[in-house]
C-alpha cells in the first residue's frame, strides 16, 4: 500500500551534498516526492510502499554524506499526495533558524585530482571546489546556505558551471562556491604599494620566486591572510620577526606533503589522520632535528614541537607544489590583532611587514584563523578552535533540568584572552571561531562584529548574557552596556563547567582549575583552584597559598616579579638579598619594589599555578622576562627530564577548606639550585610535585570523577602525568578535547554555568 513520509532533519545538512544524496537514494528506491532546504535543515517528503519508506529512513541514517551531522531526525506517515516524480525544490526561509553552518573544509581528493589533470577545464585553478569541500563559514551571509546568501553571489556562473550546479547527479550540484577560470575568482600579485604586478597563474609562479628569494609575502587564503616566507631561510624569518614584532613565539609551518612532515617530525596514526582530515588543523608534533627539510632554528626557538599543517586550499596546493619546501604560514596581523581579511585593509595594516601580496577577488566575510590541536593520551585536544571546527555547535545535555527554558537565547561573552563567544539557541550551543586577546582596538571591533554576526546568522536576539566576573575585562564592560539581563560567572567556575559539560559528566565531581589568572570571589587573583560540583552546588574547597605580584599585570610579562613575590611571602624583606633577585633587578628597581611590597601597593595577591610556574622558571634562570603568554611555563616544561621520578614536599592545611602550601617546594628547589642540581631534574621534580598535589587533594575529598581545566593543562607533561596517576588510583579523569582548555573554552563554560545558576540556589559564581 502506498504511503507518504514527512522527514524533518536538523543539523549540518546544508552544503554537504545532502540533497543530491537524497535525490539519488529516492531515485534508486523509485520514490516520489521532494527535498528542500529550510532554515532549520532539510524537509523531505517521500511517497512509496511502506517497507520501501522504512528502508529509505534507515538508509538516510546509515549512508549520509560523511560531512553531514544530524542532530534532529523526525518523521511521520501520512496519506499519499500522488507526486509524479522526486524533485529538489527551491529553499524556503522561515523565522526560526537552527540549521548549522559548516566550517570551511579542505579540498577533497576528487577536486585535487581534477586540479592536477591537464585535460580538465579546472586544471591549476586555485578556487576549485564541490559539495564535499571548499569555503563555507567564511563566505556565508545568511541561512539557508544558497549562492545568493554567499559572497559568491556576484560571480555569475558560465553555462558549464550552471549545468553542473543544476544537475542532481553531479558532484557540484548546488555547490554554492562552484566556479571555473572562465567565470570565477582569480588571483593577482600586488607590491606593497597596491600595484598589480602579475595575474592568474603567473602571479602564483612569481610569488614562489619571491619566497625563494627571501621576501616576506602576504597570502589571502580562505579565512584571512597569512604572512609567508621560506621556513629554512634564517634571514627571512628574522626579518619577519622584526617587522611583525614577534620576537620568539613559535611560527606555524606549512609543509608540501605528509612525507616531508614525517621527515622532520614524529607522526603517529592519529596525527596523520588529523593532518589529512577535512578540518586540516595545525598539529603540534615532536620534531626530529635531523633532516635537510628541517626549518630554521628561528621558526620555533627552543621548542621541541613544531606546529605543522598541510596545504588545505587549492591555492595552497598550487603554491606548495611549486615550492616543495616548508614555509612559515602565520596569521597576518600585528601583535595579537585579528588577521586581515580584505586586501585593502591588509595593504594598509601590513604594508610595513609584507613586500608583496597575493590576493584574490572572492570576498571573505569573516576572519577565521587556523585551528591548533595536539594528541594527548590517544585523544585529540583542540587548543585553538577555528577553521574546520567553528561554528559547529557543541552538544550540551540539560537532562533533568525542568526549570531551564530551552528556548531562551543566551549569549556568553567569554574572557579577555584567547576570546571566543558562544550563543545558546534552543538546545544548541554555537561557539565562535577564535577571536583573540581583547587588548587592541581591532580585536574589540572584531569581537563586536562576531556577536552581531551570530545574532544575524541564527536570527536570534539574546535574552540573557553571561560574562566573566572581572570588572575590567572588555567583554564584561561590553556586556554591562547591553540592555538585557546578565549574570556573572567566576572565571574558574566557567573552566570547570566547560569541561564538565563537554564531557557530559553526570552527578558530582571534583573540578581542578589551574591557569595564569582569573578574578576571584574575594577580589584576589585566582589560578590554583579546586571545586566540588554537584547538581545544586558549586563549592570552592581548595586553593594554593597566595603570594603578592609586585606591579600587578606587569608581573605576567616578568617572571622575575613572580619569583620576588613568592620569596617575599616566605622571607619578607630578606628575600631582596637572594642572588636571583640581586642578579635580575637593578638597585633602583629593588628599592621601588621593596617599598611596594612593604606597603602592599599594587601588589595583588594570587593563588595562580601559572604564576608559580613563572616563579620557578625565574629561579632556574630560564626566563626573567617573556615575549608571549605562557613562554616561561613552556620552557620549564620543555626543560623537564622524562626520566626523573623524584618530587618535592608540600603541605595541605585545613579541613573543610584546604590550602596548598608550596613553601617546602620552593625551599627544596632553592637547595637543589644551590647544590648544582640540573634544571632538567629540578623542573621534572616540580612537575611531579604538582601531579602529586592533585592526587592528594583528590584523595581527601574522595570524588570518583575528576575534571581538569585551565591553561596549565596545555602542558602535556602535567596533563598526562595527572591522568596516569589519578587513573592508577581508580579515579575517572575528564579533560578537554573539542573545547580549548585555555580561555578559548570560557564562553562554553559560561553557558553551562548559567544553567547551574538556574538550577541552584547559589548566585555568586
MARZA-182157 format. One line per field, with one value per residue (C-alpha): residue number from 1; x, y, z. Coordinates in steps of 0.5 Angstrom, whole numbers. Example, Ala and Ser with C-alpha at 12.3 -4.5 7.8 and 13.67 -1.06 7.14 Angstrom:
! residues 2
resi <- [1, 2]
c1 <- [25, 27]
c2 <- [-9, -2]
c3 <- [16, 14]
This chain:
! residues 765
resi <- [1, 2, 3, 4, 5, 6, 7, 8, 9, 10, 11, 12, 13, 14, 15, 16, 17, 18, 19, 20, 21, 22, 23, 24, 25, 26, 27, 28, 29, 30, 31, 32, 33, 34, 35, 36, 37, 38, 39, 40, 41, 42, 43, 44, 45, 46, 47, 48, 49, 50, 51, 52, 53, 54, 55, 56, 57, 58, 59, 60, 61, 62, 63, 64, 65, 66, 67, 68, 69, 70, 71, 72, 73, 74, 75, 76, 77, 78, 79, 80, 81, 82, 83, 84, 85, 86, 87, 88, 89, 90, 91, 92, 93, 94, 95, 96, 97, 98, 99, 100, 101, 102, 103, 104, 105, 106, 107, 108, 109, 110, 111, 112, 113, 114, 115, 116, 117, 118, 119, 120, 121, 122, 123, 124, 125, 126, 127, 128, 129, 130, 131, 132, 133, 134, 135, 136, 137, 138, 139, 140, 141, 142, 143, 144, 145, 146, 147, 148, 149, 150, 151, 152, 153, 154, 155, 156, 157, 158, 159, 160, 161, 162, 163, 164, 165, 166, 167, 168, 169, 170, 171, 172, 173, 174, 175, 176, 177, 178, 179, 180, 181, 182, 183, 184, 185, 186, 187, 188, 189, 190, 191, 192, 193, 194, 195, 196, 197, 198, 199, 200, 201, 202, 203, 204, 205, 206, 207, 208, 209, 210, 211, 212, 213, 214, 215, 216, 217, 218, 219, 220, 221, 222, 223, 224, 225, 226, 227, 228, 229, 230, 231, 232, 233, 234, 235, 236, 237, 238, 239, 240, 241, 242, 243, 244, 245, 246, 247, 248, 249, 250, 251, 252, 253, 254, 255, 256, 257, 258, 259, 260, 261, 262, 263, 264, 265, 266, 267, 268, 269, 270, 271, 272, 273, 274, 275, 276, 277, 278, 279, 280, 281, 282, 283, 284, 285, 286, 287, 288, 289, 290, 291, 292, 293, 294, 295, 296, 297, 298, 299, 300, 301, 302, 303, 304, 305, 306, 307, 308, 309, 310, 311, 312, 313, 314, 315, 316, 317, 318, 319, 320, 321, 322, 323, 324, 325, 326, 327, 328, 329, 330, 331, 332, 333, 334, 335, 336, 337, 338, 339, 340, 341, 342, 343, 344, 345, 346, 347, 348, 349, 350, 351, 352, 353, 354, 355, 356, 357, 358, 359, 360, 361, 362, 363, 364, 365, 366, 367, 368, 369, 370, 371, 372, 373, 374, 375, 376, 377, 378, 379, 380, 381, 382, 383, 384, 385, 386, 387, 388, 389, 390, 391, 392, 393, 394, 395, 396, 397, 398, 399, 400, 401, 402, 403, 404, 405, 406, 407, 408, 409, 410, 411, 412, 413, 414, 415, 416, 417, 418, 419, 420, 421, 422, 423, 424, 425, 426, 427, 428, 429, 430, 431, 432, 433, 434, 435, 436, 437, 438, 439, 440, 441, 442, 443, 444, 445, 446, 447, 448, 449, 450, 451, 452, 453, 454, 455, 456, 457, 458, 459, 460, 461, 462, 463, 464, 465, 466, 467, 468, 469, 470, 471, 472, 473, 474, 475, 476, 477, 478, 479, 480, 481, 482, 483, 484, 485, 486, 487, 488, 489, 490, 491, 492, 493, 494, 495, 496, 497, 498, 499, 500, 501, 502, 503, 504, 505, 506, 507, 508, 509, 510, 511, 512, 513, 514, 515, 516, 517, 518, 519, 520, 521, 522, 523, 524, 525, 526, 527, 528, 529, 530, 531, 532, 533, 534, 535, 536, 537, 538, 539, 540, 541, 542, 543, 544, 545, 546, 547, 548, 549, 550, 551, 552, 553, 554, 555, 556, 557, 558, 559, 560, 561, 562, 563, 564, 565, 566, 567, 568, 569, 570, 571, 572, 573, 574, 575, 576, 577, 578, 579, 580, 581, 582, 583, 584, 585, 586, 587, 588, 589, 590, 591, 592, 593, 594, 595, 596, 597, 598, 599, 600, 601, 602, 603, 604, 605, 606, 607, 608, 609, 610, 611, 612, 613, 614, 615, 616, 617, 618, 619, 620, 621, 622, 623, 624, 625, 626, 627, 628, 629, 630, 631, 632, 633, 634, 635, 636, 637, 638, 639, 640, 641, 642, 643, 644, 645, 646, 647, 648, 649, 650, 651, 652, 653, 654, 655, 656, 657, 658, 659, 660, 661, 662, 663, 664, 665, 666, 667, 668, 669, 670, 671, 672, 673, 674, 675, 676, 677, 678, 679, 680, 681, 682, 683, 684, 685, 686, 687, 688, 689, 690, 691, 692, 693, 694, 695, 696, 697, 698, 699, 700, 701, 702, 703, 704, 705, 706, 707, 708, 709, 710, 711, 712, 713, 714, 715, 716, 717, 718, 719, 720, 721, 722, 723, 724, 725, 726, 727, 728, 729, 730, 731, 732, 733, 734, 735, 736, 737, 738, 739, 740, 741, 742, 743, 744, 745, 746, 747, 748, 749, 750, 751, 752, 753, 754, 755, 756, 757, 758, 759, 760, 761, 762, 763, 764, 765]
c1 <- [0, 3, 4, 8, 13, 15, 22, 25, 32, 36, 44, 50, 46, 47, 53, 55, 52, 46, 40, 43, 45, 37, 35, 40, 37, 30, 31, 34, 28, 23, 20, 16, 16, 21, 27, 29, 33, 30, 33, 32, 36, 32, 25, 24, 17, 17, 12, 12, 11, 11, 17, 21, 20, 22, 29, 29, 29, 34, 39, 39, 42, 47, 49, 49, 55, 61, 61, 54, 52, 45, 42, 35, 31, 24, 19, 11, 7, 1, -4, -1, 0, 0, 7, 9, 17, 22, 25, 29, 26, 28, 30, 25, 26, 23, 23, 27, 34, 37, 41, 48, 53, 59, 66, 71, 73, 80, 80, 77, 81, 77, 78, 85, 86, 82, 86, 92, 90, 92, 86, 81, 78, 80, 87, 91, 85, 86, 79, 76, 71, 65, 60, 65, 70, 71, 70, 63, 63, 68, 63, 56, 52, 45, 42, 39, 46, 45, 49, 45, 47, 54, 60, 60, 53, 57, 60, 55, 56, 58, 54, 58, 58, 51, 50, 54, 50, 43, 45, 43, 47, 53, 58, 58, 50, 49, 56, 55, 62, 63, 67, 72, 77, 72, 67, 70, 75, 82, 89, 93, 100, 101, 107, 106, 104, 98, 100, 99, 105, 102, 96, 93, 98, 104, 102, 103, 109, 112, 110, 114, 120, 120, 119, 125, 129, 127, 122, 116, 109, 102, 98, 90, 87, 80, 79, 84, 91, 98, 105, 109, 117, 122, 122, 129, 132, 134, 135, 128, 125, 129, 126, 119, 120, 123, 117, 112, 114, 114, 121, 121, 114, 113, 111, 106, 109, 106, 110, 109, 107, 106, 112, 116, 113, 115, 122, 122, 117, 115, 108, 103, 97, 92, 97, 97, 89, 89, 94, 90, 83, 78, 79, 86, 89, 96, 98, 103, 109, 115, 121, 127, 132, 136, 133, 135, 128, 128, 126, 131, 132, 129, 122, 121, 126, 128, 121, 122, 115, 113, 106, 105, 100, 99, 96, 89, 86, 87, 91, 96, 97, 99, 104, 107, 107, 112, 116, 117, 120, 117, 114, 112, 105, 103, 97, 98, 97, 101, 102, 95, 90, 85, 88, 87, 81, 81, 86, 86, 86, 92, 95, 94, 96, 101, 105, 111, 111, 110, 114, 108, 101, 98, 90, 84, 77, 73, 71, 72, 66, 69, 76, 78, 85, 88, 86, 91, 91, 95, 94, 94, 93, 91, 86, 85, 86, 84, 88, 85, 78, 77, 78, 75, 71, 68, 62, 59, 55, 57, 52, 50, 46, 41, 38, 33, 33, 26, 27, 31, 27, 31, 28, 32, 37, 44, 50, 56, 61, 68, 74, 79, 85, 84, 77, 71, 64, 58, 51, 46, 40, 35, 39, 45, 51, 54, 62, 65, 72, 78, 78, 84, 86, 81, 87, 87, 82, 82, 81, 75, 72, 72, 69, 63, 63, 63, 57, 53, 55, 52, 45, 44, 46, 42, 36, 37, 37, 40, 35, 41, 48, 53, 60, 66, 66, 73, 70, 76, 75, 73, 68, 65, 64, 61, 56, 54, 52, 47, 40, 39, 39, 46, 50, 57, 61, 67, 73, 75, 68, 67, 73, 70, 63, 66, 70, 64, 59, 64, 65, 57, 60, 53, 53, 58, 66, 72, 74, 81, 82, 89, 91, 95, 90, 82, 79, 77, 71, 75, 78, 84, 88, 86, 89, 90, 83, 79, 71, 66, 61, 54, 47, 46, 52, 59, 63, 70, 74, 82, 87, 94, 97, 97, 103, 104, 105, 109, 107, 100, 99, 107, 109, 105, 111, 116, 117, 122, 117, 113, 120, 120, 113, 114, 121, 118, 112, 117, 122, 120, 125, 131, 128, 131, 138, 137, 142, 136, 134, 140, 142, 136, 134, 137, 139, 133, 128, 129, 129, 122, 119, 121, 117, 111, 111, 112, 106, 102, 102, 100, 102, 95, 95, 95, 94, 96, 99, 101, 105, 108, 111, 113, 117, 120, 123, 126, 129, 132, 134, 130, 126, 126, 122, 118, 116, 109, 104, 106, 113, 116, 112, 113, 121, 120, 116, 121, 127, 124, 127, 122, 127, 126, 121, 123, 119, 119, 115, 109, 104, 96, 93, 85, 79, 73, 78, 85, 90, 96, 103, 108, 114, 117, 117, 121, 126, 128, 128, 133, 137, 138, 140, 145, 147, 148, 143, 141, 135, 132, 132, 129, 124, 122, 121, 117, 112, 112, 110, 104, 102, 102, 98, 92, 92, 93, 87, 83, 84, 82, 75, 74, 70, 71, 70, 76, 75, 81, 81, 85, 91, 96, 93, 96, 103, 103, 108, 103, 97, 99, 102, 96, 92, 96, 97, 89, 87, 92, 89, 82, 79, 76, 79, 76, 80, 78, 78, 74, 73, 80, 83, 85, 81, 78, 73, 71, 65, 62, 63, 59, 53, 54, 55, 49, 45, 47, 45, 38, 38, 42, 40, 48, 48, 55, 59]
c2 <- [0, 7, 12, 18, 20, 27, 28, 34, 33, 38, 39, 40, 38, 44, 45, 37, 34, 32, 34, 30, 24, 24, 25, 19, 15, 16, 15, 8, 6, 9, 14, 20, 27, 32, 35, 42, 47, 51, 55, 49, 44, 40, 38, 31, 28, 21, 17, 10, 3, 3, -2, 2, 8, 5, 3, 10, 12, 7, 9, 16, 15, 10, 12, 20, 24, 24, 31, 31, 32, 30, 33, 32, 27, 27, 23, 22, 18, 21, 19, 20, 26, 23, 26, 25, 25, 26, 33, 38, 44, 52, 53, 56, 61, 61, 66, 60, 58, 52, 50, 49, 53, 48, 50, 52, 45, 43, 41, 34, 28, 29, 36, 35, 30, 35, 41, 37, 34, 38, 36, 38, 45, 47, 45, 49, 53, 56, 56, 49, 46, 42, 40, 36, 41, 49, 55, 55, 60, 65, 66, 65, 71, 68, 61, 58, 56, 58, 62, 68, 68, 68, 72, 68, 72, 77, 71, 69, 62, 60, 55, 50, 51, 53, 46, 42, 46, 44, 37, 33, 27, 32, 33, 40, 40, 46, 47, 55, 57, 53, 57, 56, 60, 63, 65, 65, 69, 70, 72, 78, 80, 87, 90, 94, 100, 96, 96, 90, 86, 79, 76, 69, 63, 68, 71, 64, 63, 70, 69, 63, 66, 72, 67, 63, 70, 71, 76, 77, 76, 76, 71, 72, 65, 62, 66, 71, 73, 69, 72, 67, 66, 61, 57, 55, 62, 65, 72, 72, 69, 74, 80, 77, 77, 84, 87, 83, 85, 77, 76, 69, 66, 60, 61, 56, 52, 49, 43, 41, 34, 29, 25, 32, 33, 25, 27, 33, 30, 24, 23, 17, 15, 20, 26, 23, 23, 30, 33, 30, 31, 36, 40, 40, 44, 46, 40, 40, 35, 33, 35, 30, 36, 31, 33, 37, 40, 42, 49, 55, 55, 62, 58, 56, 58, 53, 49, 41, 42, 44, 47, 44, 44, 41, 45, 45, 50, 49, 56, 53, 46, 50, 54, 49, 44, 50, 51, 44, 47, 48, 55, 60, 61, 65, 70, 76, 81, 86, 83, 80, 83, 79, 77, 81, 79, 85, 86, 94, 93, 88, 93, 99, 94, 90, 95, 95, 88, 85, 86, 83, 81, 75, 77, 74, 78, 73, 77, 74, 76, 74, 72, 65, 63, 56, 51, 48, 41, 36, 29, 27, 20, 18, 23, 30, 36, 43, 48, 54, 52, 56, 54, 47, 47, 53, 55, 47, 47, 43, 39, 41, 36, 39, 33, 33, 41, 43, 50, 52, 55, 51, 57, 62, 65, 66, 70, 68, 74, 70, 72, 77, 73, 68, 70, 67, 68, 63, 63, 58, 58, 52, 46, 48, 52, 55, 57, 62, 62, 64, 72, 73, 78, 84, 89, 93, 97, 92, 86, 89, 91, 84, 82, 86, 84, 77, 78, 82, 76, 71, 75, 76, 68, 65, 70, 70, 76, 74, 75, 73, 75, 71, 75, 74, 77, 81, 88, 91, 86, 89, 83, 85, 92, 91, 86, 91, 96, 91, 93, 85, 81, 79, 74, 74, 67, 67, 65, 58, 56, 57, 53, 47, 48, 48, 41, 38, 40, 38, 31, 31, 29, 27, 28, 31, 31, 35, 40, 43, 50, 52, 57, 64, 69, 70, 75, 71, 72, 75, 80, 77, 73, 66, 61, 54, 52, 46, 46, 41, 41, 37, 38, 44, 47, 49, 50, 53, 48, 48, 53, 55, 59, 66, 71, 78, 80, 87, 91, 87, 86, 87, 81, 77, 79, 79, 72, 75, 79, 73, 70, 76, 76, 69, 70, 76, 72, 67, 71, 78, 84, 79, 76, 82, 79, 73, 72, 71, 78, 82, 79, 81, 87, 94, 97, 102, 97, 93, 100, 101, 94, 93, 99, 97, 90, 93, 98, 93, 98, 95, 88, 84, 77, 71, 63, 62, 56, 59, 65, 59, 56, 63, 64, 57, 59, 65, 61, 57, 63, 60, 67, 73, 77, 74, 76, 72, 69, 62, 63, 61, 55, 53, 53, 50, 44, 43, 43, 37, 31, 25, 20, 24, 21, 25, 30, 36, 36, 40, 41, 41, 46, 46, 41, 44, 49, 46, 51, 48, 51, 51, 54, 47, 46, 53, 51, 45, 48, 53, 48, 44, 50, 52, 45, 45, 40, 41, 45, 38, 35, 41, 42, 35, 34, 41, 38, 31, 35, 39, 32, 29, 35, 34, 27, 29, 33, 28, 23, 28, 29, 22, 24, 19, 24, 29, 35, 38, 45, 52, 54, 50, 43, 45, 43, 35, 33, 36, 33, 26, 26, 28, 23, 17, 18, 19, 13, 9, 11, 9, 16, 17, 23, 28, 33, 38, 35, 39, 45, 49, 48, 55, 61, 60, 55, 60, 62, 55, 54, 61, 58, 51, 55, 60, 53, 51, 58, 57, 50, 52, 57, 60, 66, 68, 64]
c3 <- [0, -2, 4, 5, 10, 12, 15, 18, 19, 23, 24, 19, 13, 8, 4, 4, -2, 3, -3, -8, -4, -2, -9, -12, -6, -7, -15, -13, -9, -14, -9, -11, -7, -6, -1, 0, 5, 10, 16, 21, 16, 11, 9, 6, 3, 0, -3, -4, -1, 7, 7, 2, 6, 12, 8, 6, 13, 15, 9, 10, 17, 15, 9, 10, 7, 11, 13, 15, 22, 24, 31, 30, 26, 26, 21, 21, 16, 12, 7, 0, -4, -11, -13, -20, -19, -14, -14, -11, -9, -8, -1, 4, 9, 16, 22, 26, 25, 27, 21, 22, 18, 16, 18, 12, 9, 6, -1, -3, -7, -13, -14, -12, -18, -23, -21, -23, -29, -35, -39, -34, -35, -28, -29, -24, -22, -15, -13, -15, -10, -10, -5, -1, 0, 0, 4, 8, 14, 11, 5, 8, 9, 12, 12, 8, 5, -2, -7, -6, 1, 0, -2, -9, -11, -15, -20, -25, -27, -34, -38, -36, -28, -29, -32, -26, -21, -23, -24, -18, -20, -21, -15, -16, -15, -11, -9, -7, -9, -15, -21, -26, -29, -34, -29, -22, -18, -20, -16, -17, -14, -11, -9, -2, -6, -8, -16, -20, -22, -24, -25, -25, -25, -27, -20, -16, -20, -18, -11, -11, -14, -8, -3, -5, -6, 2, 1, 6, 3, 5, 2, 2, 4, 6, 12, 12, 10, 12, 13, 9, 8, 7, 13, 12, 11, 17, 15, 12, 19, 23, 18, 19, 27, 27, 23, 26, 33, 35, 38, 39, 39, 35, 28, 25, 19, 12, 9, 2, 4, 9, 7, 8, 15, 17, 15, 20, 26, 29, 27, 29, 26, 30, 28, 21, 20, 23, 18, 12, 15, 12, 18, 17, 23, 25, 29, 35, 33, 36, 32, 30, 29, 23, 16, 10, 11, 18, 19, 21, 29, 29, 27, 34, 38, 44, 42, 42, 38, 31, 29, 23, 17, 10, 5, 5, 0, -8, -8, -2, -6, -12, -8, -5, -11, -14, -8, -5, 2, 8, 9, 15, 15, 21, 22, 18, 24, 28, 35, 38, 33, 29, 22, 16, 11, 6, 1, 2, 10, 9, 5, 10, 16, 13, 9, 13, 14, 7, 1, -4, -3, -7, -7, -10, -11, -7, -1, 6, 10, 17, 20, 21, 24, 23, 29, 33, 36, 39, 41, 49, 51, 44, 44, 40, 44, 41, 43, 39, 36, 29, 22, 21, 27, 28, 28, 29, 36, 42, 45, 52, 56, 60, 63, 69, 68, 68, 71, 65, 59, 53, 48, 52, 48, 52, 50, 53, 53, 54, 57, 56, 53, 47, 47, 43, 45, 45, 44, 46, 41, 43, 45, 41, 44, 38, 40, 35, 32, 36, 36, 41, 46, 47, 48, 42, 38, 32, 37, 40, 34, 31, 38, 37, 30, 31, 36, 31, 26, 31, 32, 25, 22, 27, 27, 35, 40, 47, 53, 58, 57, 62, 63, 67, 74, 72, 72, 68, 62, 55, 55, 62, 60, 53, 57, 62, 57, 54, 56, 58, 64, 66, 70, 73, 72, 76, 71, 74, 75, 68, 67, 71, 68, 61, 62, 66, 60, 54, 57, 60, 67, 71, 78, 83, 81, 84, 79, 78, 75, 74, 70, 70, 72, 74, 78, 85, 89, 94, 89, 89, 83, 83, 79, 83, 85, 87, 87, 89, 83, 85, 82, 86, 89, 86, 92, 93, 97, 96, 93, 93, 98, 96, 95, 92, 85, 85, 80, 78, 71, 69, 73, 68, 63, 68, 72, 76, 79, 81, 84, 88, 91, 92, 96, 100, 102, 105, 108, 108, 106, 107, 100, 97, 98, 95, 89, 84, 86, 86, 79, 76, 78, 79, 85, 84, 82, 88, 92, 89, 89, 97, 98, 94, 98, 105, 103, 99, 94, 87, 90, 89, 92, 88, 88, 81, 79, 72, 76, 81, 74, 72, 79, 79, 71, 74, 80, 75, 71, 65, 64, 67, 62, 57, 50, 50, 54, 57, 55, 62, 63, 56, 57, 64, 61, 56, 60, 65, 64, 63, 67, 73, 78, 85, 87, 93, 100, 100, 106, 106, 111, 114, 114, 110, 106, 104, 103, 99, 102, 97, 101, 102, 95, 94, 99, 96, 89, 92, 96, 89, 85, 90, 90, 83, 81, 74, 71, 68, 74, 78, 73, 73, 81, 81, 75, 79, 86, 82, 80, 87, 90, 85, 87, 95, 94, 90, 96, 101, 98, 95, 89, 84, 78, 77, 72, 69, 66, 65, 61, 66, 63, 56, 59, 56, 62, 67, 64, 62, 69, 73, 68, 69, 77, 78, 74, 77, 84, 81, 79, 73, 69, 65, 61, 55, 47, 43, 47, 49, 56, 56, 56, 49, 53, 58, 54, 53, 61, 62, 58, 62, 69, 67, 67, 74, 77, 75, 78, 84, 90, 89, 85, 87, 82]
